[in-house]
Amino acid sequence: MSDPRIISVELDEATILRRNADIEQERRVAIFDLIEENYFKPLREMGDGYAGPYRLKLSVTEGRLVLDITREDGSPHETLILGLGRFQRPVREYFAICDSYYQAIRKATAAEIETIDMARRGVHNSAAELLIERLEGKIEVDFATARRLFTLICVLHIKQ
């Protein structure tokens, strides 16, 4: 029976050096939404026909994203490592827009907040498309899952 979804997400706490309330909220919402609704299908045949559900641990090591995928019972499924070079610019842009957004929420007009939020969604959507492209042939994900995973990748990139 096939059940291609993530049932648990863990971020490597050693990777996350700084958190503020806004970032912590983004992390919580992304994980909650990801668990509630996602499509996540590793494409490598493991020989025993296992097709989900999966537990996922994300970390960043030496500039690479590590996706440690285990089965529902916690037994290993596979580990994927993706270079993050192509994500540096989208992550940087996303952080800059999020900073503007959080500042705007406190003092800007509704129209200004909406404009910044539209830009934030645009960067987020482009980064999700890039993630889908980078996972091609390795893991099949839907757009909403890729968006939430990108949010978590950003959380792992906070360094100060």
Secondary structure, DSSP 8 states (H G I E B T S, - for coil): ----SEEEEEE-TTT-----HHHHHHHHHHHHHHHHS--EEE-S--SS-----EEEEEEEETTEEEEEEEETTS-EEEEEEEE-GGGHHHHHHHHHHHHHHHHHHHHS-HHHHHHHHHHHHHHHHHHHHHHHHHHTTTEEE-HHHHHHHHHHHHHHT---
